[in-house]
Amino acid sequence: MKDNLLWVYQQITKSQRAALLEELRAQANVPVAVLFYHRVANTHESPWSLSCDNFCRHLDWLQEHFEVVSLHKAQQRLASGNNATPTVAITFDDGYADNADFAIPQLISRGLTATYFVATHFVESGQAFPHDAAAGTPLRPNTIEQLIDFAEQGIEIGAHTNTHADLGRIHCREQMEQEIVSSTHKLEGWLNREIRYFSFPYGLPENTSQLAVDVAMEYGFLGFCTAYGAWNWPQATPDHPSGAVHLRRIHADPGLERLKNWLTLDPRKLRDNHQLPFRISAQPQVAQISPPEPVQ
Ligand SMILES: [Zn+2]
């Protein structure tokens, strides 16, 4: 029912959306969408799982309407201040073993890439995430070998803390460094690769903080992802803060109709009204850094 209403709303606002896209193209200010998924599998349905068929439907639609690029390429487009191409980057959070069975091979077979954020404690221990264990579905996390395999196939591995902590609640710098810096060092050691991106667990404004952003920027990440549910704009205005370092993501697990509505420029979702609990002091020079794109 909700999907039907969304569809009707999309139809009513269709011409308005199309006109806006043309206008933004002409201004080279087409916003970039960064999506986040968690788990693709046909078992243990949950609000953070998508079936294999549905994941394919998402990819079909995304590939038809957008250029699907790496997070780094998306970031470069934002940092350049000009983008006339509808652009999407795909990310995954947490690190579920099931993704090795379908989601990652599916991306690779389509010539797509993604940035894949993992929490190291679970990879190392093999323990299920507490929220899954509490729900009676102790799903397996990825192994180090799986992550090495993903990275070798061109999937960029990113950091997502050690214990999947709510960083908004950590006020001790040492503990923050353990969650962000020590876990990223561990990941770099496992993969023998530089880790360039970080994503905040939970990722809402209350789960982010000045201390966390300071520690992440001092570490030297090129950018960090939140789950603010917003677009990233090439040209910053008070309503549209720049997304070149703080990459605002849109939750893609809830299904295709919702995603279509978002990504076809839902007029209600154009402004980012979030009050940021942090300022970014040191800006990495994203546009000038051009390491090789992951192998397609
Ligand atoms: Zn997470």
Residues whose N, C-alpha, C, O or C-beta is under 5 A from the ligand:
A	BS01	ZN	D93 D94 P201 Y202
